[in-house]
Amino acid sequence: MRSINEIMSTDLTYCTPDDTLINCAKRMTEKNVGAIPICKESLELIGMVTDRDLVLRGYAKDKPGTTKIDEVMSDYLVTVESHTSVQEASDLMAEHQIRRLPVVAGQKLVGIVALGDLAQEEQSNVAAGRALEEISEQDQLH
């Protein structure tokens, strides 16, 4: 069975806790992504911010664009190591209703796996479909 390191994205874009809502939103736009990991300068993963977080926890609560991103980030993180199987990652995403799964080595961010990455894998198509169905039915964490 394939492992997550074979399909994860390693072209990482991240924000630091000192970045602002507007900086994060611009970075999402530039990279055409819906989520950004929040890391210390050492790439230690400390949170995730989705476009939904920006809207619901930030702008909808009248927070200015200069608000530090750590005020709206999710710090409840579900992560996997790069040796995790594609099937196990799919199951974890379904169980926790998440669309993006950070891949870490220790606490250092080394990649991201998105639901779309899993959907392209023959071995995880069923789990990815189940994950998408479950995620779409409930609010997502990140």
C-alpha positions, 0 to 999 in steps of 0.5 A: 500500500502506498504511503502519504509521502508519495502523494503529499504536496511539499510545496509549502506555504505557511504563515507565522502567528504574527501574520495578519488576517489580510496577509493570510488571505492574500497568501491564500489567493496567491497560492489558490488554496483554501487553508494555510498552516501556521508555523513558527519560523522553524516550521513547527506546526502550531495551527491551521487557518482556512478561508472559512476561519477567516470569515467566521472567526475574523471578518464576521466578528468585525475583526480588522484585517490587521488582527494577528492570525493566531486569533482565528486559527484552529489549534486542534490539529490532526496530523500524520507522519509521512510513512502513514498509509494513504488508506489510514490518512483517508480514514483519519480525514473521514473520522475527523471531518477534515479536508486537509491533513498536515504531514509532520516529522516530529512537530515540523511541517513537511507536507500537506495532503488534501482530500483531492489528492486522496481522491486520485488514489485508486486505493483510497477512492472509497475512503475519500468518497466517504470522507467527502460525504461525511465532511460535507455533512458537518462543519469542518475543523481545518 
